[in-house]
Amino acid sequence: MAKRGMLIVLSGPSGVGKGTVRKAIFDQGGNDFQYSVSMTTRKPREGEVNGEDYYFVSKAEFEKNIEEGQMLEYAKYVDNYYGTPLKYVNQTLDSGRDVFLEIEVNGARQVREKMPDGVFLFLTPPDLMELKQRIINRGTEDIETINKRMEKAVDEIKTMHDYDYAIVNDKVENAVESIKNIIKGEHLRVSRVYPEYQEMLGEL
């Protein structure tokens, strides 16, 4: 039976660049983990692909999945649902592969409650003015929505203490290197390795 994989959760305030960093990690190749695509009811942004960036579904379909207990986590954020399908995550972990989640803060909190042995990474902006500028530069939202996102971001940054690691996204390549080094280190953590040795010792 394969050793169960490790759950890696990347989160942080809206606009911090989670998607950009995640894409850069996977574009590098050579990863031993599988990206778990989140589900959302928001409309796709330009260039986003259904099934790669998100599973884009209707509100009715998302709420049906919630009722049937098919979500590892979910949250409503600025009038849209975001969440992670449970079945796919468990199947991948059980096969021995690590699973990489890129999710919002509220969702990460739910995952922490259900799978506390995961690795929880919080991506932070260099400062709040930089974060606001990144959201404005998207050009996809009006000023009222931008201000709502900034208010939410302040509250989200206050949850940083619930995570294992904080990574500043000043430059994408620096954040990517930090995250990959953390994942390598976590695989060497005694609490993850020791059960294998206990099993070997029991066979002697």
C-alpha positions in Angstrom: 0.0 0.0 0.0 1.4 3.4 -1.0 2.4 5.9 1.7 -0.3 8.6 1.9 0.7 11.8 0.2 1.2 15.2 1.9 -1.4 18.0 1.6 0.2 21.4 0.7 -2.1 24.4 1.1 -1.2 27.8 -0.4 -3.3 30.7 0.8 -3.2 34.4 1.4 -5.2 37.6 0.9 -7.0 38.3 -2.4 -4.7 39.9 -5.0 -1.5 38.8 -3.4 -0.6 36.6 -6.4 -1.4 33.1 -5.3 -2.4 32.1 -8.8 0.7 33.6 -10.4 3.0 31.8 -7.9 1.2 28.5 -8.2 1.5 28.7 -12.0 5.2 29.5 -11.8 5.8 26.5 -9.5 4.1 24.1 -11.9 5.6 25.7 -15.0 9.1 24.8 -13.7 8.2 21.1 -13.8 9.9 18.4 -11.8 7.3 18.5 -9.0 6.2 15.5 -7.1 2.8 16.9 -6.3 -0.6 17.2 -8.1 -2.4 20.4 -8.3 -6.0 20.2 -7.2 -8.2 22.5 -9.2 -10.7 24.5 -7.2 -14.4 25.0 -8.0 -16.0 28.4 -8.2 -19.2 30.2 -9.3 -17.4 33.4 -10.4 -17.0 34.1 -14.1 -13.7 33.2 -15.8 -11.1 36.0 -16.2 -9.5 36.5 -19.5 -7.1 33.6 -20.3 -8.5 31.3 -17.6 -9.3 27.8 -18.7 -12.1 25.6 -17.3 -10.6 22.5 -15.6 -7.1 24.1 -15.4 -7.5 27.3 -13.4 -10.9 26.5 -11.9 -13.9 24.4 -12.4 -16.4 27.1 -13.3 -19.9 26.0 -12.3 -23.3 27.5 -11.5 -24.4 28.5 -8.0 -27.1 25.7 -8.1 -24.5 23.0 -8.9 -22.1 24.3 -6.3 -24.8 24.3 -3.6 -25.8 20.7 -4.6 -22.2 19.6 -3.9 -22.2 21.3 -0.5 -25.5 19.5 0.4 -24.1 16.1 -0.6 -20.9 16.6 1.5 -18.7 16.6 -1.6 -16.5 19.6 -0.7 -13.3 19.5 1.4 -13.8 23.2 2.0 -15.8 26.0 0.6 -16.3 29.7 1.1 -18.4 32.6 -0.2 -16.2 35.5 -1.2 -17.5 38.7 -2.7 -20.7 37.1 -3.7 -19.1 34.0 -5.3 -18.5 30.4 -4.0 -15.0 28.9 -4.0 -14.2 25.3 -2.9 -12.2 22.1 -3.2 -13.8 18.8 -4.4 -13.2 16.2 -1.6 -13.2 12.9 -3.5 -10.4 13.9 -5.9 -8.1 15.1 -3.0 -8.5 11.9 -1.0 -8.0 9.6 -4.0 -4.8 11.4 -4.9 -3.4 11.4 -1.4 -4.3 7.7 -1.0 -2.3 6.9 -4.2 0.8 8.3 -2.5 1.0 11.6 -4.4 1.1 15.0 -2.7 -1.7 17.4 -3.4 -1.2 21.1 -3.8 -4.1 23.4 -3.0 -4.3 27.1 -3.8 -7.3 28.4 -1.9 -8.8 31.4 -0.1 -8.2 32.0 3.7 -11.7 30.9 4.8 -11.3 27.6 2.9 -7.8 27.0 4.3 -9.3 27.3 7.8 -11.8 24.5 7.1 -9.0 22.3 5.6 -6.9 22.8 8.7 -9.7 21.5 10.9 -10.2 18.4 8.7 -6.6 17.7 7.7 -4.3 19.3 10.4 -1.3 17.3 9.2 -1.1 19.3 6.0 1.5 22.0 5.3 -0.1 25.5 5.4 1.6 28.3 3.6 0.6 32.0 3.8 1.6 34.2 0.9 1.9 37.9 1.9 2.3 41.1 0.0 5.4 43.3 0.6 2.9 45.9 1.9 -0.8 46.9 1.7 -0.2 49.7 -0.9 1.5 47.1 -3.2 -1.4 44.8 -2.7 -4.0 47.4 -3.6 -2.0 48.4 -6.7 -1.9 44.7 -7.9 -5.7 44.5 -7.6 -6.2 47.8 -9.5 -3.8 46.6 -12.2 -6.0 43.6 -12.9 -8.5 46.0 -14.5 -11.3 43.6 -13.8 -13.2 45.3 -10.9 -14.7 48.7 -10.1 -13.4 50.8 -7.2 -16.2 49.7 -4.8 -15.2 46.0 -5.3 -11.5 46.9 -4.9 -12.2 48.6 -1.6 -14.2 45.6 -0.4 -11.3 43.4 -1.3 -8.8 45.6 0.6 -11.0 45.5 3.7 -11.2 41.8 3.5 -7.4 41.5 2.9 -6.7 43.3 6.2 -8.8 40.7 8.0 -7.2 37.9 6.1 -3.6 39.0 6.9 -4.6 38.8 10.6 -5.1 35.1 10.3 -1.4 34.5 9.4 -0.8 33.0 12.8 -2.9 30.0 11.8 -0.4 28.9 9.2 3.0 27.1 9.4 5.0 29.4 7.1 4.7 33.0 5.7 6.3 33.7 2.3 6.6 37.3 1.1 5.7 37.6 -2.6 8.1 40.4 -3.5 9.3 38.6 -6.5 7.6 35.5 -7.9 10.8 33.6 -8.4 11.8 34.2 -4.8 8.4 33.0 -3.5 8.6 29.9 -5.7 12.0 28.9 -4.4 10.9 29.4 -0.8 7.9 27.3 -1.2 9.7 24.4 -2.9 12.4 24.5 -0.2 9.7 24.3 2.5 8.1 21.3 0.8 11.4 19.5 0.6 12.0 20.1 4.3 8.6 19.0 5.3 9.2 15.6 3.7 12.1 15.2 6.0 10.2 16.0 9.2 10.5 13.2 11.7 6.8 13.0 12.4 6.3 12.1 8.7 9.2 9.7 8.3 9.1 7.9 11.6 6.0 5.8 11.0 7.9 4.1 8.1 10.7 3.1 10.5 8.2 1.9 13.1 6.8 -0.4 10.5 10.3 -1.7 9.5 11.2 -2.2 13.2 8.1 -4.2 13.7 9.1 -6.6 10.9 12.4 -7.5 12.6 
